[in-house]
């Protein structure tokens, strides 16, 4: 699209956009005209101490204006929210991560688990399935998609540390979701939407209503929402259609970079090894394997063929090369049409009730139920380098099998004239993708429910409230897999039904689907369904009292809140018996004990529980009132708070908070706060025994050998990446992560502006969070770099466990001056408390509201988040690596994670903002939303000088129009998200799913009817 036209359209969007958020200073006055409410940041009902705190409030109209269908959509629209690492677009090939209908909450980009989420002012249960964070430790989040967007009354975001008031996890702040209640009547709406140029379609149905009874003393309200979305497949977008992304970067300095050739080195072209002790397998004088026994299958059209074996296939001696012409043998799962966004069917039901028992006591309750089912097609199953399996000599298709099978039949597939014994040789399957099984079907069911019952009332001038909450979340992940035991049995057959790994793949598209499928009987014999079940629970009881006018001081009324809370949390990760060690496989040849899933290491179940008791005290202290007529001090108010918590599994902690609001004159306010906080280690971080995770990592020791030998010209051309297994362990001695938060700012509401020009509010806030004792691991990628460094010094990293160097490995290191290294089997790691982290930023806000009789009503909001600093002090080990890279001891092309300046890296842009305005006139409403995300560095793509690829900034906008057909009590809305059809900016992965959605313009049509 023409750049000038795009800017014009986005400018128009900015002038027709809905209010996304309002700061507490503006919200405070509005709320007071409706009812006394407890706004997040204080437990004192009706108090105004939140004037000292930066709070963003998103109301019903504003939520609707974003066009959000899910909680994930809504949270992504708030500039202060960071990247979304738990999301339905992140679908790994195994169940080691949270899959399905999930979204995470990451305020300030401080990391998952540092934001406390409340529902109607009380804690919610976390999603039960963990996922590794940037520090490679398992973290838990509240599932933002379990938020019933249609049922939200308002969303409150406290952008300030609040552990002293709410307890653990409120390091970055608090998100409070307040649901509708006290409804009368019934509203029903339906919506249809689709992403332009794709097959993605969404259907939504919503109903909410309520009824008063007992003469108005009681009310029952409920709402129901149902969402259904179709799949988005990889072939529907150019940036997801292939793992080979070189063409996307053709006109950049990274053109032709080897690291962009992301096709898997584990392919349907089998990579195999005969017993190393046997030496080279030959046919006559022709070597069919290397001296270490390595060989692979490839088309006869590729160079290096040692022997044609028919059907256009040949044997090439040596390992399957990852560079040169063999690069075209790499497997591109995206070409099969893998799922980028899964289909989903999501239902939310929530009911509230209350009954005034007498004039001073009210009973209240909540019931919430959420369920979502997703379906996805993932990449086919692959073997692990740490879990190889032996193909018996008896395999019917083994070219080095016996001359005569045990049943007396002649082996038709043994190659003639071999130097192999008549009994044949077993062959180890070093690397293989079972592409003939097709896509891996993954079905995930997430469920969550919440039951609350309580009493509230007034006594002696105090508001009191007590409630019991029980909430439970479960996830069931069911996926296709391959039983190692069944596979071995099928490989041992001496009949044509034996599974055949020697049949190659497609001769025409060598990186694509396998056209040489095994028999259906062979496939069905090895395929199994695996089930991972996770569960988390939260049981909570609290009692709290508050009074906004405990004492009358010269500056006004002293407010107080106090309470106690007891809660019990549990988590269970129940792995399939084939992976948790219940059912294992022992390789008859090597004696290795493996899991009974071909693509997984043994992962024991994890479970844990803790109880927490806490007490808090909060004071709202009026220091100066307008009536005191003190120059330059129109009003001065303070907040003092403290909380004590005792954990059953690691001890106790106490945290304070101080906040101050100073009105210099009416309309000019300075505010600030200081607080301490903490984040307790989650149950998995403490209780996990061994967690195996496999990630693609580069073996830099081999890269250095390739560079010294001249096989590559730069590290950016190194293709020694492979799936590397990390064995991580929990640590019962972990300490909580401690934090200190400082914020101060100004709120300016110019009273001199005539009312005819509307109400204006400007806000600016500086914030700083310092965290210590961050929980993390050294990381298998860093461990391989340390191994690379130590090997140049004549030693090695003992945590990198390698196989003995083969003859081929020795040859790869010959003449380089480096000792030969074997292939990586796995890397040992352990959760530990790491070094400090400091994050700083600025928030700016502008709010304008204008109501006119002639031209209608206008609401304008601009919300800006500017990240100033994001620095993580490197641990001693990381510091050693950074120094070695700076000194030139190790190559600048290495990717070191876990320390240093992280600003502008991987989803941490310096600038994010949103601008919004709504115009309402008579029965018509026009609005929209505009969002800017700044550029940032993608450290997954680094050139030889150590410079990263820059993910471009984006500016997008939404528009909608609505008409109210009053005579039919019906509203009709037509809207479009991403009006200029901006595609997500290019990244090393094609696009960054933690920040962007993988489609452009999205249209929707909504009809709402009131009964």
N, C-alpha and C positions, 0 to 999 in steps of 0.2 A: 504494500500500500504506500502511496505517496506520503513522504514524511510530513509535509505541511498539512495534508488532509488528516493524518493520524493525530497530529497535535491539536488541530481544530476540533476533532471529534472528542478527544480527551478533555479539552477545555470545556466543551459543551457538557460533558459528563460531570465535570467538577461543579458546574453551575446547576446541575439537576441531580443532586445526590442526597442520600438520606443520612441523618445524624447517626454515626456509629457509636460515639461515646461522648459522655459529658463528664467533666471533672467534678469532684466532690463539692467544690465551692459553689458551682451553679446548681448542682443536684440538691444540695442541702436545703436551699430555699424552696425548691419545687416540692420536695418530699414533705416539708413542714406544712404545706397548704393542704395536703391530702390526709396524712395520718402520721402518727409517731411510729417510726420504724427504727430498727437496729441495722445500721449500715455497716458493711464489713470494715473492720478496723477498730471497732469498739464493741463491747458487750453491754454498754449502757443504753438502754432504750430511751430514745428521744434526746440523747446527748448530742452536742455539736462538736465534740472533740475531733471528729474526722475532718474538720476544716484544716487541721494541721497535717493531714495525710493525703498523698496523691491517690485518689480513687477514680477509676473510670467506671461509669454506669451506663449500661446499654439497655434501653427500654424495649418494649414490645414492638413499637413502630420501627425502631431502628434495626431490630433483629430481622424483621420481615424485609426491610429495605435492602439488606445485604444479599438477598436471594439464597441464603444458606438453607440447604436441605438437611445437613448433618452438623453435629457439633464440630467436626473437623473443619467444615467449610467456615463456620462462624469464628473459630479461634484463629484460623489463618488470616482473617480480615483485621485482626488487631495488631498494630505495628509493634507493640511491646512483646508479643509472643515470638519465640524463636522457632527454630526448625522443628519439624514434626517427624521424629525418627520412628515412632510407632504409627504406621499408616498402611492402608490396604494396598498401596502401590509397592510396598516392600515385601516381596514374596520369595524368600530364599528356597532353595531346593530341599531343605530339610525342615523339620518342625522345631529347630532350635531357637527360632524367633517367634514373636507374636504375629500370627497370621489371622486373616479374616477381617471382620468389621471393627477395626481399632483406629484410634487416634490418640495422640499424646498431648500433654500440657507441659509447656516449657517456657515459662515466663522469664524474660531477660536473657534467654539463651544460656542460663546457668546450668542447664542439664535436667534431664528427667528425674523426678523425685524431689526437686527443690521447690516445687509449687504445691501448696496445700489446696485441695479442692473440697468445698463444702456444698451441701445441698440443703437449702433452707436453714443455713447457719450451722449445720452439723456435718461431721466427717462422712465421707463416702468410702466404700470398699474399693480397693485397687483392682485393676484388671489382673487376673491370676497368672498370666503367662509373662515371664520376664524376657528381656532382650538386652543385648550388650550395648552399652553407651560408648561415647568417644574414648573413655578410659578402659574399655573392654571388660567391664564388670556388669553383671546382670542387674538391671534396674526395673522398677515397677512404676506404673503410671495409672492414673484414673483414665478410663476409656472415655474420651470426649464424645464418641459416637453414641454412648449410652445416655447422653443428655437429650431429652425430648425437646428439640428446638421449638416446635409448635407450642409446647406447653410452658415455655419460659415467660415469666412476668418481667424479669430483668436479670441481667448478668452484671455482677459487681466484681471489679478487678482491683484489688489493693496492690499497688506497685511499690511495696515497701515491706521489709522484713517484719514478721509478726509472730515469732515463736513465743514471745512473752505473753501473748494473748491467746493464741490458738495451739501452741505446741509445735512438735517436730514437723519438719518438712516445709515450714513457711519461711524458708530462707529468702527466696526471691519475692514472695508475696502470697496472696490468697486469691482464689477465684471462688466466688459464692454464686451458685445458681439458685435463683428464687423462682419457684413455680407458681402458676396461677392457683388461686383459691377463691372462695366466696363468689362463685359464678352463679348466675341465674339465667336460664334459657339454654339454647343449644345453637352452636355454630358448626357448620360442616364445610370443608373445602377440599378441592381436588386439584392436582397440578400435574402437568405433563411437560417434560423437558428433554432436550437432546443436544448432544455436542456436534456441531456442524462438521461435516466431512468424515464422520466416524459412524459406527454402529451403536454407540453408547446412547441409551435411552433410559429415562427415569420416570416412574409413576409414584405419586404421593397422594395419600388420602388422610385427612385429619378431621377429628371431631372433638369438640370440647363443650362442656356445659355443666350446669349444676342446678341445685334446687334448695331453697330454704324450707325449713319445717319448724314445727313447734312455735309458731308465731314469730319466726325470725331468730329464735334462740339457737337454732342449729342450721348447719349447711353441709351438704355433700356435693363435692365437685369432682369431676373426672375429665380426663382427656385421653384420646387414643390417636396414635399415628401409625401409619403403615407406609413403608417405602420399598420400592422394588426397582432395581437397576440391573441392566444387562452388562455383559462383559465388554471390556476394551482389549483388543488383541494387539500383539506386537506389530503385525504387518500393517496396521492402520495409520501409523505415523512413521515418517522417514527416520526420526531419531530413536525409534525403538525397533525398527524392522530388522536390524542386524547388530551383532556384537562387533562386527568389523566397522569401526566408525571413522576410518581414514578418509573416506569420501566427504564426510561432513566437515573435515578440517583441511580440505584440499587447498584453500586459498589462505592458509595461515602459516605461521612459522613452524607449526607442528605437522605440516603436510608429510605424510609417509611415516610418521612416528610409529615404531613397532608396538609401543604400549597401547596404541589405539586399536590394534588388531586383537580385540578382546575375545575372539573365539576360543573355546576351551581346548587345552592340550590333551584332555582326556576325551577320546573320540570313538566312534564305531569302528575305526581302523585299529584293530587290536595291537597293543604294545605288550610283548611277551618276553619270557626268558626261560631258557632251558637251564638245568642245574649248572651253576658256575663251575662246580668241580669237574664236570665233564669236558669243559673247554669248548672249542669251536665245533659246531655241527657242520658237516660238509656233505655235499653230493659230489662224489668223485673228488676233484680238486677245488671245487667251487665252495667258498665259505658261505653258509646260509645264516650264520649268526656271528656276532662278535666273539672275542675270546671269553667274554663274561657271559655269553649265552643269549645276549639281547637280539631280538629281531622284531619286525613288525610287518603287517600286511598293508599293501598299497596297490593302486592301479598300475598296470604295465606301462601306462603312458608317462609315469613319473620316472625320473632318473634314479639310478641306484639299484634297480632290480637285479637280484642275484639268480632268481629262478621263477619262471612263469608257472603258475599252478592252476591255470584254467579260469574261465569266466572273466577274463580281463584282469585277473589279479596276479600279484607276484609277491615274493618274499624279499625284503630288503634287510640286510644285516645291520645291526646296531639299533640304538634307541630311536624312537619316533622323534625326529628332529622338530624343533619348534620354530625354526627359521628356514630360509631358503624355500625351495619348491614344496617341501613337506608342510610348510605353513598352511597350504591349501587343504591339508587333511584335518585341520582343526575343526571342531564341531561348533556350529552356529545354531543354538537352540531356538533363537528368535525366529529363525526361518520356518519353524514348525507352527508358528502362531501362538506362542505362549501368552498367558494372561498378564496384562499390565495392570488392569484394575479388575478385580473379581466381580462376578455377579453377586447381588446381595438381596435378601429379603429380610427387612428389619421391622420389628413391631415394638411399640412403646405404649404401655398403659400405666397411668398414674392417677391415683385418687386421694383426695384429702377430705377430712371431715372434722367438724368441731361441734360441740354442744355446751351451752352455758348451763352448768349444773345449778349454779345460783349466781347472784350478782357479783361474786368475787372469785369464783372458780370456774374454769373452762377446761373441758376435756378436748383433746385434739389427737388426730392420728393421720398417718400416711401409709399408702401401699403403692409400691412401684414395681413394675415388671418390665424387663427388657429382654428381647431375644432377637438374634440375628443369625442368619445362615448364609454362608458364602460358598461359592464354587470357583475354583481356579484350575487352569492347566499349566503345570510347571514343567521345567526342563526334565528330560528323561533321567533315570537313575544312572549315576556314575560310580565307579569304584573309588576308594580312597587309597592314597599312597601308603598309609599306615595299616591298611587292612587288605592286603593282596590275598588272592585265593589260588590254589593249585588246581590245574586241569589235569586229571589223571591220564596216564598213558593210554588207558582203555577208551578214552573219548573217541567216538566214531569218526569225528572230523579232524582229529589231531594228525597233522602231516608227519609227525615223528612218532606215531603210535606203533604198536606191535605189528609184526607181519601177520600174525594169526590171533584172532580174538579168543577169549577164554571159552567161548561156545564152539570153537573149531572153525568158524568162518574166516575166510581170508579178508584182510583189511584192504578195502579198495582205495583208501585215501592216504595210505603211507606212501611217501615219496620213494622212488627207487634209488638204489645205489647210494644209500646213506651209510655213514660211519657210526650209525646208531645201533645199539644192541637189538636183537630180534624181539626182545620184550618191550622195546620202545622207551621213550623218555616222557616223564611228566613235564608239564609246561606251567610256569607261573604267570598268571594274568596280572601284569603290572599296571595296566591302565586300559579302561574300556567303558564306553557309554552304551547302555542297552537301549539304543534308539529304536529298535524294532518293537519295543513295547509301547512306543508312542509317548504322548505327554503324560506326566504324572498328575493324576486327578487328586485334588486337595479339597476336602470339604470341612469347613470349620463352623461349629455352632457355639456362639457366645450367649450366655444367659446371665442375668443379674436380677436380683429382687431385693427389696428393702421394705421392712415393716417397722413402723414407729408408733408408739403410743405414749401420751404424756398428759400432764396437767399444768395449767398455768393460772396465775391469779394475782391478787394484790392483797397485801397485809402490812399494816403499820406503815403505809406509804411506800412499801417496797413492791416492785414487780418481781414475782418469783416464777420459776419454771423448772420442770423436771421431766425427763423423757428417757425412755429406753428404746434403743435402735438395734435391730439386727439386720445385717445386710450380707448377702452372699453372691459371689460371682464364680462362674464356671466356664471353662472352655474345653471343647472336645475337638481335637484336630485328627481327622481321619485321612490317610493318604496312601496311595499306591507305593509299594516298595518291593524289594526282592529278598527272599529268605536265603541267607548264605547256605544253610543246611540243604534246602531244597535245590538251590543252584548247584551245589557240589554233587548231589545225587543225580541231577540231570546231566551234568558234565561227565559223570562217570559211565554213562550208558554207552554200550557198544552197538547201538542201533541208530537208524536215521533220526529217531526222536531226540537224540542227544542234543543239548544246546550247542550251537555252532558259533564260536567267536571268530572263526577263521574265514568267514564269508565276505568280509569287507563291508562296503556301504554302497552308495550310489556312485557309479563311474562318471556320470556327467556333472552332478553337483556334489563334489566330494565333501563339502562342509555341511550339507543339508540332511534331509531325512534319509533313513536307511531303507533302500528299496530291496534289500536282500534279507527279507524277514525270515526268521525261524518259523517253524510250524506253530500253529495256534496251540497245539497240545504242549509243545515245549515252553511256550510263553506262559500258558495257564499254570503249568506245573511249578513255576518259580515265583509267580506273582502272589503277593500277600497284601492285606490291608493292615496298616499299623495305626494304633490309636494312642494319642497322648492326651491325658486328662489333667487339667489343672484346676485348682479351687482355692479361693481366698475367702475369708470371712472376717466380719467386723461386728463385735458385740459391744455396745457402748451404753453407759448410764451416766447421766449428769444431773446436777442440781445447781441452779444459778439464781442469784438475786441481783437486782440493780435498782438504783434510785437516782434520778437526775438532780434531786434537791435534798441531799442528806443534811447539809448545813448551808446556811446563808452567810457568805463572806462578803467583805466590802466589794469584791469584784463580781459577785453573783453567787449562784448556787453551786455547791460542791457535789459532783456526781460520783457515784461509786458502783462498782460491779465486782462480784466475787462468786466463786463457784468451785466445785470439785467435779472431777470426771474420772471414770474408770472404764477402761476398754481392754478387750482381748482381741488379738489379731492372730490369724493362722494362715498358713500357705502350704499347699500340697502340689507337688509336681510329680504326677504318676506316669512314668514312661511306659511304653509298650514293653511287655515281657521280653521281646526280642532285642531290646536295647538296654534294659536296666540290669542285665546280668542274670535274669531268671532263666532265659534260654540263650545259650551261647553256642558257638561253633569252634571246634578245634581242628585246625588244618592238619590232616594226617601226615603230610610231608614235612612241614616246618614245625609243627607242634604249637604254633601260635594260637592263642585263645582270642577269638574275635566275637563281636556282637553278631547276632543272627540277622542283621541287616547289612547288606553289601555296601551301603553308603554311609554307615554310621559307626562310630566308636562306641564302646560301652559307656553309658551314662546312667549312673545309679539314680534312683528316685531321690527327691529332696522334700523334706517337710520340716516345718518349724512352727513355733507359736511363741507369743509373748503376751504378758499383761503389763499394762501401764496405768499407774495412778497419778493424778495430777491435781494441783490446786492453783488458782490464780487470783490476783487482786488488781483492780484497775481503778484509778482515780481521774476524774475530770476536774481540773483545778482552775477556777476563774481567778485570774490575778488582777486584771484591770477591766473595768466596765466603762462604757461611754459616759455614764452618769458621774464618774469620778473626774471628768474634764482634765485629764492629764495631757499636756502637749505631746504631740507625736505618738501618743499611745491611745488610740481610739478604743481598742480592745486587746487584751492579752490573755490567752488561755493555754493551759498545759495539760498533758496526759502523762501519767505515771503508771507503769504496769510491770508486773513481775509474775513469773510462772515457775512452779517447781514440778518436775516430773520424775518418777521413779520407774525404771524398766526392770523387768524380771531377768533379762539376759545380759545387761551390761552396766547397771548401776543407775545413778541419779544425776540430774542436772538442774540448774536454775538459771533463768535468763531474764534480764531486765529490758525495759524500753522507756524512752523519754521522748516526748514530742511537744512542740510549741508552735502556736499560731499568734502572730503579732500583726494586728491591724493598725498601721501607722495613721491612716485616716479611713473613713468609711469608703471602701472600694479598693484599698491597697493593702494587701496582706503578704507578709513574709511568713513562711512556714518551714519547719525543719524537724527532723527526728533522728534519733540514734538508738540502735537496738542490737542485741546479740541474739544469735540463733544457732540452731544445730539441725543436723539431719542424721537420724539414727541409721545404722547399717540395716538394710532390709533382711528379711528372714533367709533369703537364699544366699546372700553374701556371707552370712554367718554359718549357715548349716550345710551348705553344699559340700559333698565329699570330693568328687571329681566331676568336672563338667568338660566334655570334649567339644571343641568348636573348630570348624574347618573354614578357613578363609584363603583367598588367593593371595599369596605372598611371593616376593621375589627372593631367590637365593643368590645374594650378592657375591658370595664367595665364587660361585661359578661365573657370574658376570665379570668379575675382575680377571678370572682366568681367560675368558673369551676376549676381553679387552687387551690383555697383555699378549695373547697369541695372535692378535690381529683378526680374529673372526668377526668382531664388531668394531665400529669406529668410535662409538660413544655409549655410555650407559643407557641413553634413551632408546638404543636399538637392542638392548638386552631382552631376550625372550625366555629367561629362566624362571618364569612365574609358574606356580603350581598350587593346587589345594594343599594347604599346610594345616595339620591338626595341632591345636593347642590344648593341653591338658591343664585346666585351671582348677584351683581348689579354694573352697571357702576357708574362712579364718575366724574362729570364735573369739580371738583376741582383738578384733577390730575395734577401734574407737570411733565415736561419732564424728562426723564432719562438723567443725565449729565455724561460725560465721560472725561477722560484724558488719552492720549496715548503717550507712550514713546518707541522709538525703536532706536537701534544703532547696527552697524555691520561692517563687513569688506568684501571687495571683492579683491581677489588675482588672477591676471592673469599673470603667470610667463612668462615674455618676453624672458628669457634666454633659454627657452626650444626650441630646433631647430624646424623649421617649419615642418620638416619631421615627427615629433612626434605628430603633430596636435596642435590644439588650446585648452588650458586648462583654466578653470575658476572655482575658489572655492569661495563660499560665506558662511558667517555665520552671523546671525542676532539675537539679543535679542529684545524681545518686552514685553511690559507690558500695560495692560489696566485696569484702575480703573473706575468703574461705581458707581454712587450714585443714589438713588431714584428709584431703580428698581421697576417696577409695578408688583404687585402680590396680592395674597390673603393668608389668614392664612391657608386655606385648610381644607376640611372636614375630612380628615384623622387625621390631627393634632388636629382639634376641638374635635374629639372623644377621642384622647389621653388626651387632657386637661380635658375633662369630666371625664375620668377614674381617673386622678390625683385628681381632685376636689372632686369626690365622696369618695375618701379615707379620705378626710378632712371634710366630712359631708355636702358638697355643690354640685353644679353641674354647667355645662357650659350652660348659657341661650341661646346660639346660637345653641345648639343641642336640637332640638324640638322633644320630645318623646311622644308616646301615654302613657296613664295611665298604670301603671304596672298591669298586669293581675295576676290571681291566679297562673298561670304557671310561670310567671316572678318572683313572690314572692317566689315560691318554689325553683327556681334556685339560689336565693340569700340567702336562709334560712341557718343559721348557719355560714355564712361567715363573719359576722361583718359589712357588707355593706348594705346600704339601697337599696331596690329593684329598678331597673330601668326598664322602659317600652321600647318597641321597637322604634327605630329611625324612625321618619317620614321624617324629612329633616334637613338640616344644613344651617343656614344663614351665608352669607359671603359678602364681599365687596372689590372691587378693591382699592388698596391704594399704596402709594409709600413706599417701604421697605428699608432695610439697604444696605450698600455698598457691592460691589463685586470686587475682585481683581483677575485677571488672568494674568499669565506670561508664557512665553515659548521661545524656541529657534528654529530657522530654519537654516538648513544647505543645501547647494547645491553644486553639482559637475557637470561640463559640459565639455565634450570632443568632439571635432569635428576633423575629419581627412579625407582628400580626397587624394586618390592615383590613379595613372593610372593603376597600376598592380593588385591591390587587391580590388578596389572599394572604396566606401565612408562609413565612420562609424560615427554615432552620438550616444553619450552616455550621460545619465543624471541620477543623483541621487538626489532626493528631500526628505528631512527629516524634520519632524515636531515633536518637543519634548515639551510636556506640563509640565511646572515646578510647577505651582501653580494654583489652582482654589478654591478660598475661598470666601464664601458668609457669611458676618457677619449676624448672626441670629437676627431676630427681638426680642424685649423683650419677646414676648409670646413664640417664639421658644426657646430662651435662657432658659426660665423657664423650658420647657420640657426637654431640654438637661441636665440641672443641676439635675432635678429630676431623670432622668435615670441614670446619673453618681452616684448620691447619693444612688441609689437603691430604691428610693421611688416608682418608676414605673419600670416595668420589662424591662430587657435588650433586650428582644425580640420584643419590639415595634419599628415600623418604623417611624421615625420622618424625615420629609422632609422640605426643605426650608432654610437650613442654615448649617454652618460648613464647614469642608473640603470636597469639592466635587471632588477632584482629583481622578482619576481612578474609578469614580462611573458612572454607567449607560451610557455607550457610550462615556466616556471621558478618553480614554487610554493615558498613558504617551508618548507612541511612535507610530508614523505612518510614513511610508516611502514608496517611490516608486523608482524603478530602471528601466532604460530603455535604449535600444540600437537598432539602425537600421543599417543594412548592405545592401548597394545597389551596384550591380555589373551588368553592361550592362543592360539587360532587366529583371534581377531578383532582388527581394527585399525579405529579410527575416527579421522579427522583432517580437517584443513582448513587454510585460509589466509585471513587477513583483511588487507586493504590499504586505506590511506588516502592520498589525494592532495589536497593543499590547493588553495584557490582561487588564481586568477591573472588578470591583466589581458590582454584580447585587444585589442591595439592596432589590429587591422583594423576595429574598430568604435568610433569616437570621436564624442562629441557636440560641440556647438558651444562648450562650455566647455573642451574638451580632455580630458574624463574618458572612460576606456575602459569597455567592457563587461567585467564580471567573470564569468569562467567558474567556476561553482560547484565547491566541494569534493565529493569522493565518498568513500564508505565501502562497500566491497564484500567479499564473503566467499565462500569455496569450502568444500564439504563432501564427504567421501567415506566409504564404508564398505567394508571388505574382509574376506573370509573365506578361510581357508586350508583347503582340503579335502585334508588330508595323505594320505589313503589313495589319492587319485588324483594326487598331486603337482600340484595345480591351485589357483590363486588366482583368485577372482572379485571384481571391484571395481565398484561403482556410485558415480558421483560427479556433482556439479553445481558448475559455476563460476558465480559471481555469483548466489548463492542467492536474493537478494531482488529479482532482475530489475531492477537499477539500469541505466537508460539513460545513455549518456554525456552529460555536461552540455552545455548549449547554448553554441555559439560562433558567431562571425560566419559561419563556413563550414558551419554546421549542427552539426558536432562536430569535435573536434581529433584527427585520425588519428595525430598524432605521440605522443599520450599514451593515447588510448582506442581500444577496438575498437567497431565500429558495430553491436553487438548486445548483448542483455541476457543472460538466463539461458541456460546451456549445459549440456546433459546428456551424460554419456558412460558407456559400459559396456565393461569390460575383462576379458578372460580370459587367464590366463597358465598355461602348462603346461610342466613340466620333464620331460625325457626322460633 
